[in-house]
């Protein structure tokens, strides 16, 4: 899509700083028309919930215009989604326009007055973060391999078609990470399976993004036409982190961290954040150190006498509870639901199909039908190396959907064999026989009668311990049979699994793993405080039942004796913030600087040491910006990443 500017409004705010609203249309190349703004032409808002660790902070804008006899606006309410893009810019100190915010015109929230000209209309825009639940988790249809967190982040954001760079500030890193990686997002890998639901259901893009952000104690938002992914607790002065890192590398635990942060603020009046910058394709570009600090009252002047301070109670416990539906995987077949295309399958006479599925987005579709039940046409097959184990037996499940109106005899066939011939000295081939309920050396193809059309039917069989010490296990599924071809359209196969379970000498079968009813990480302290913070339904795990492997560290942990799990780090960070009452400020401020502030900025409450000076600067949790008035309503909190609070960490199963 190529967007051209169709409408424009340039104006100065009450601080005489230049601002610009542009509405771009897909494919437009013509005249740029004027917008006529009201006395309050533009407001932009970032809104999170009351949780200071809210992972996704979406933003919206509201444009207030006049319709006059001379204006020539489009019928925006008739537009297709993403036909119009909104771009908000400001003039920097060199009087050059820079991007402040971009998003899409929200066509279903167009408002206009029913009166004569001039009358008001209101246009709304959004950056799309809140709409990500309408998209699926990214799935690579050419590979089932592990993917980095950054793979998911950039592919999820690309659903929004904004093309922003991604600025990352998170000092959690993986020990021994490969060269060319920089932080937890490009260093951490996870198999896609663990981010699905109920074995084969696709999670939404929003759920997946939230999983990664909650797991890494982070938030995402748009600011200055960029995506920012920042740690919820350690978004702070880089020189202090560097000093802690130097101390930690000697094997000593750094101390006096918060005092160092305060000293840096008092001495320099700046707060420099290190960002790792990735393009919209998730490719690392560079690192950059940027001062993000604004001070109250020297940069931001309080207004309306409404600056308030709230006290959030300290914590006794921090919990991480898990969604365990994807743990304890026992399926030996890979890509059983075809979400990775034909990867690891041989499609002899089948195609990938998205119109009829059992779960997820894809099934294997075969459109050839045989009028003989002895036909030799194979639709799909998979081969895996699988040695025998005397304590293991299996359950084979095949889900099939016959898209047909024919009601005569119909079936499909399958073969399961354990082939030793590919092993030096091996000669034996065994076939599973449903009728004999055993492994046999007779070439056997099993028949499944289809009793009902146009329904997903599951065919399940207990399979004994594999017969060969080593060998290839091969599943082959054949083209369907109908006594006549009348009414046949296709057959679909999906969710083909081969689950192992424990078997004893008496052929008693039991689940291989004990039930995992509750899997929780808990960090706690003995105190009179009653506060409990819980991160719920997390699918990822590093400390136990690990689906994200490796040891991790912050700047203050960078020594082999100090390495930790991700859960140990993030629960510690939360406890550090809530070691005492968390201070949260809210109020209106007027910006005395040239450049507008965004949620990537930090705000230091500094009226002087004799009046009120917070020891560290605040995170901005929500922000409402009246662009013409040059005023902001901000909600912000004071973090506390001083020396780690003494707590205990344990795992409950």
N, C-alpha and C positions, 0 to 999 in steps of 0.2 A: 504494500500500500504506500502511495506517495501523497502526502498531505500538503496542500497549499493554503496560505492565509486568505480567508475570505472576509473576515470582519476584524476590526481593530479599534481599541480604545486606549489612548495614552492620556495619562493624567499625573498630577503631582499629589503626594499625600500632604498631610498637615505639617510635615517637617520639610516640605519642598523637595522631596526626593522623588525621582521619576519612576513611574510604574506603567505597566502595559498589560492589557488583556488582548489575547488573540484567539479567535475561533477558526480552526483550520478544517477544511473539508477534504475528504478523500478524492484525489484526482483533480482538484480544482487548480486552475492556472490563471483565472481572470482578474478583474478589478477587485481591489480591496475596499470594502465598504466600511463606513464609520458606524461605531456603536455609540449610542447616546446613554450615558450613565446617569443614575440617580445621585443623590447626595451621599449615598452609601453603596457604591457600585460593586464592591467585592468583599467577601469574607471567606476565609479559609480555615478549616478546623481539622485538628487531629484529636480523636476522642478514644480513650481507652477506658476500661472499667476500673473499679476501685482497687484492683490488684496491681501493685507496683511492678509485678513481673508479667504483666499481660504481654503475650508473645507477638500478637499482630495488631499494629496500630494503623488502621486505615485513615484516609483523609478525604475530605470533601470540600467543594467550593460552592459558593452561591453568588451568582452575578445578577445584579439588579439594574434593569435598563428601562428606558422610555421608548415607546413607539410613538412616532410623530408622523405628520403628513409626508415628510421627506425621507423617512427611514425606509430601508429596503431589506428587511430581514427575511430569512427563510421560514418555512413552516417546520420548525425544529421538531415538533411533536410527531411529524410524519416520517422522521428519519429512521434509517436502519441503525441498529446498535453499532457503535464505533464508526459511524459515518463522519462524526464531528469530534475533533480533538480540541481541548482547551489548553492554552499555554499562558502562564503568568510569568512576567519578567520584571526585573528591577534594574535601575541604573547603578552601576558600581561607582567607585570613587573616580574612575576615569571617564564616567558618563557613557559607558558601554553597557548595553543591556545584557543581563545574565539570567539564566533560567532559575526560577524559584519553585515553580510547581507545574506539573502537567497531569492531565487526566482526560477522561472521556465525558462528553456531554450525556447526561442522564435524561434520555428523551421522555421517559414516562413520568418525569417530575417537572414538566414545563407548566408554568402558571402565567396567566394573563388576566387582566381586569376586563370585565364586560362593560365598556363605556366608550365614549368618544376619545379621539386623540387630543392631547397626549395622554397615554396611559402606561402603566407599569407592566413589565413582564419579568419573570424570574426564571433564570436558567440555573440548573444544578449540574455539578460535575463530580466525578469520583475517580480515585486512582485504581480501583478494582480489587484491592486486597481483600475486601469483604466478600467479593464474588467468587473467590477461589473454590468454594465448595461446589460450584457448578462444573468443575473440571476434575478429571481423574488424575491419580498419581502417575507421574511419568514412568513408562515401561519401555525398555529397549527391546524391540522386536527382533533383534539380531544377536542377542547375548543374554545369558542368565547370570553373568558374572556380577561380583560385588560392584557397587557404585559409591562414589564419594558423596558426602552430604552436599557438597557444592553442585554435583550433578543434579540432585533433586531441587535445590534452591533455584538455580538459574533456569532449569526447565519449567518449574512451576511459575516463576515470574514471567517467563516468556509467553505464557497464556494471556497476559495482559497487554502484549503488543506495544509496550512503551519503550523498550530498547534501552533502559537505563543501565549505567555501570553499577556495580555492586561494591560498596565500601564496607569492609569488615574490620571490626575492632573487637577482638576476643583473644586474650593472651593464654587461653588454654591450648596446649600443644601436646602432640603425641611423641613419646620417646622413640627415637630411631626412625622417624618418618623419612620417607624418601626425599631425595633432593628435588628442589623445585616445588615444594609444598611449604605452606607458611603458617597455617593455623588449623584448628580442629576441624574446619569444614572441608578443606582439601586433603587433610591427612587421614580422616576417619572413613572407613568403608563399611557398608552393610549390604547383605544380600537382599534383593528386593522383596523376597518372600516374607521377610519379617515385618514389613510395613503394610501387608495386606490384612484383610479381615476375614475371619472364619475360613481360613485356609486358602480360598481362591477369590474372594470378593475384593474388588478394587477399592481402596480407600480414596477419599477425595484429595485433591491437591492441597486444599486448606488444612485438612487433618494431618497430612504428611508434613507440611511446613511447620505446623504447630508442634508435632512430635519432635522434630529436629531442634526447634528453638527451645522448647521446654527442657529437653534433654541436655542442652548446652547452656541453660540459664541465659537466654538471649531474647531480644526483641527485634522486629523489623518494622521499618516505616520509610516513607518517601520524604526527602528533603533536598532542596536545591536541584531537583531533577535527577536524583540518584536514589538508589535503594541503599539504606543503611542497615547492617546487621551488627548489633553491638551487644556486648555482654551486659547483663542487667546489674552487675555489681562492680566490675573492674574497669569501667570506662573512665579512665583517669590519666593523670600526667605520666607520660612515657619515661621521663628521666627518673622518676621514683621507681617505676618498674625495672628499669635497667639497673639501678642501684641494688634493688632486691635480688635481681637475677645474679649479679656479680657476687653478692654475699652467699646466696644459695649454692653457687657452683663450688664453693669451698667446703660444702657439707654443713654449713651453719644455717640455722633458721633466722631469717631477717627479723629485726625488731624495730619498733618505733616508726612503723610505716605511715600511720596517720599523721604523726607529727611532721614527718618529711613532706607529706602532701600539703599540710598547712603552711609550712615554711616556704615551699615553692610558690604557693599562691601569694603569700605576703611579700615575697622578695621580687617575684617576676610579674605578678598581675596577669599571668597567662596560664592556660592549661592546654598543653600540646598532646594531641591524640595521634597515635600511629594507626594508619589504615593500610590494609592490604586491598588493593583495587583490582577488581575483575571486570571484564567487559560483560555484556549481556549474554554471551555464550559461555560464561564461567571460566574464561581463560585469564590467568593472572597477567596483569599489565605492569604494575609497579607498586611501590610502597611510598607513602607520603605522610609527613608529620604536619598537622594543621592545628592552629590555635582555635579553640571553639568557645572560649570563655566570654561571658558577659557578666557584669557586676550590677547589683542593686545597691545603691542608687546612682552610681556614676555613669553607667551605660543605659540602664533601664530605670526610669523614674516611676516610683509607685504612684497610682492614681486612686481617687475616690475613697481614700482612707479605708480600703477594704482588704489589705494584706493580712491574711489570717494564718495561724499555725495550728496544725492538728498533730496529735500524738497517737501513733499506732502502737499497740501494745507489744511488748517483747514476746519471744517464742520460747516454749519449752521443748517442742519437738518439730522436726522437719521430716516429712514422710514422702517417699516416692512409691506409689502403688502401680501395679502393672496390669495391662491387658494381656493375659497369658494365652490367648487363643492361638498365637503363632509360635509358642514355645513347644518343646518336646516333639519336634518334627520326626516322624517315623516313615515317611514316604521315600522309597528308594528311586522312583522315577523323577526325572527333572522336567520342568516345564509341563506339568501334568494338565494345566488348564489352558495351554497355548497362548498365555499372555505375552510370551516372548517369541511369538510367531512360530515358525517351524523349528526353532533352535533345538538341537538334540533329537529331533524326530526326522525320519525320512518320509517325505510326502511322495509316495509312488503314484497315487491316483487320488489326490485330495488337494484342497485349497484352504487357505485361512479364511474364516467367515466371521462376520460380526453381526449377522442378522438374527441368528438363533444360538443362544449360549445357555449353558447351565449356570455358570457364574462368570463374573468378569466380562471381558469384551470379545473374546474369541473362542471359536471351536474349530475343529477340523471337519471340513465338508467334503462329502463324496457324492457325485451326481451320476455315477454309473451303477446300474442295477443288473444282477444276474438272474436268469430264469432257471438256473441249475444250482442246487446247494453244494455242488462240488467244484464250483468255479475257483480259479487260482489267483484271481486279481487281488493284490494287496493294496489297501488304501494308505495305511500309515504303519510305521514300525519304529521301535527304539531298542537300542542295545546298550547294556551297561555291564562293566566288569563286576562280577559278584561271586565271591567264594562262598562255599558252604560254611555254616556255623551250626553246630548241633543244638544250640540253645535257642535258635531262631526259627520261627515259622512265619507265614505271611498271609495277608488278605489282599486279593486282587479285586479292584473295583473298576468297572467300565460304565460310563454313562452314555446312553445313546438316545437319539431323537430321530424317528423316522417321519420325514415330511412326505406323507402319502395319504391318498384316500382309498387305496386298495385294502380290502378286508379279507382276502384269501390268505394262504400260507405266506409268511414272511419271516425273515430272520437275518442275523449277521453272524459271522464266524470269527474266531480268534485262535491264535496259537501262542503258547508260552513254552519256550525251550531253554534248556541250560546246556550250552555248547562248549565242550572242552577242546575242540579240535584246533583252536587258535593258539593253544598253549603247547610249547615244545614237549613232545611225547604224549600229548593228550589225544584221545580218540573217541571218547564217549559223548553222545548227544542224547539227552533225555527230554521228553515232552510231557507236559501235564495233561492228564486225562480227567475230564469232569465225570465221565461215566464210571471210570474205575476209581476215582478219587485217589490217584497215585501218579508218581512219575513212572514213565514207561519209555523203552527204547523204540517203540513203534511210533512212526511219524503220525501225530495226532493233531487234528484241527477240531476245535470245539464249536458247537452250534448253540446260539442263543435265540430262542423263539421270541418274536416281538408280538405281544398280545394287544398292544394299543398303539395307534398312530398319534402323531402330533402331541406327544407327551414325553418328557424326559423320564427314562426308565434306568434304574441302576441295577447292574448285574454284579453280584458279589460272590466270591468263592474263597474258601480257606485253602491255602496252598501249603504243602508240607515243606520241611527243611530241604534246601537245595541239594541235589544228589551228587554233584561233582565238587571235589575239593577246591577247584578253581574253574573259571570259565565265564563265558559271556551269557548273560540272561537277556533273551530277546523276546519282546512282545510284538506280535504282528496282528493287525486287525484288517479284515478283508472287506471287500465290497459287499453290499447287502444282497439278499435274495428275496425276490417275490415270484410267486408262481406265474404271474403275468406282469408286464411292465406298466399296465394301466394305472394311472393316477400317481405314479412315482415322481417325486421332485428331487429329493436329496435325503441323505442320512448324515447326521452330525454326531461327532464323538467329542466328549469333553470330560475333564476331571478323571483321568485315568491314573490310578494310584496303585502302589504296591507297598503296603504298610507292613513293617516287621513287628512282631510281638514275641514274647517269651513263651517257650514250650518246654515242659519237663518230660521225664522218662515215661510218664503215663499219658502223654499227649494232651495234658491240660494246658490250655492257653491263658495267658494273663497279659495285661498291658505291660509293655517293656518299662515304661516310666511310671512312677507313682503319680497320682493326681497332683497337680500344682494349683491348689485352690486359691491361695493368696501368696503373692510374692511381693515383699515390701522391703525397701531400704528405710532405715530409721536412724536419724541423728538426734540426740537428746542430751539434756543436762538435768541435773537435780536442782530444782529451783522452785520457788513459790509461783512463778509465772504460769499462766494457763494457756497461752497462745499456741496453736498448732497450725502449721502450714502444710498442705498436702498437694502434691503434684500427682494427678490421677491418670490412670489408664495409659501409662507409658508402654510402648511396644519395644523400645530399645533398652539394652542392658549391656554394661561393660564389666561391672564388678563380679557378678555371678550369672550363670546361664548366659554367658556372653555371646551376643550376636554382633557386638562391636568390640574388636580385640585391641589389646595394647595397654601400656601404662601411660599415664598422662601427668602433666605438671602445669602449674602457673609459673610466672616469673619467680615467685618466692619459693617454688618447689624444685627448681632446676638442678637436681642432684639425685643420683641413683638411690640414695637412702631416703629421699623425700617424695619419690614418685607415688602417685595415687590413682585410683579409678576416677572416672568421670563423675560418678555419683558421690564419691567422697568429696570431690572438689566443689560441685555445685551445691550440695547440701551445706557444706562449710561456708560458702559464700552467702547463702541465704541466712544462715545463723549469724554470721558476722554482722550483716545489715541489721538484724533484729536482736542483737545482743542486749540492747537497751531500747527505749522507745524510739521508733523511727519518726523523724520530724517531717511533716508534709505541709508545704506552703501552698496557698492559693490567693490570687489577687490580680488586679489590673496594673499594667505597666505601660509607660510610654517610651518608645525607643529613641534614644538620643544619638545613635550612631547612623551611619549611612546605610549599611546593609541590614536587611531584615533578619530576624532570628528565625530558626527552624528547630524542630525537635532534636536535631543532632547537636545543638548548642547545649552548653551547661551554664547554669546561673549561680553565681556566688552571692549569697546574702552577706553583704559587707557594709554595715553602717559605721564600722570602726570598732576597735577592741573595747572601747569604753561604753559602747551602746549595744551593738549586736553584730557579731561576726561569727558565722558558722565556720567550723574547722575545715570543711571541704565544700565543694560546689554541689549543686543539685542536679539531678536528672530531671528533664522535662517529661512528665507523664501524659499530659494533654495540653492542647494549645488552641486558642481561638484568636485569629488575627483579623482585625478590621483594617483593611489595607489603606483606605482613605484616611481614617483617623490616626493611623500609625500606632494603634493600641493593641495590646495582647492581654487576653485572660489566660493565665498559666496556672497549671497544677504541677507541682514538682516536689521531689523528696530528697532528703539528705542521706546518701549511702554511708556505710561504715565498714570499710575493708582494712581496718587496723589489724594488728597481729591476730592470728587466728584464735578465736575463742575456744577454750578447752571444753570439748564435748565428747560424747561417745558415739560410735557408729556401729550398727549391726544389721544383719539381714534376717528377715523372717520368711519362712516358706509355708 
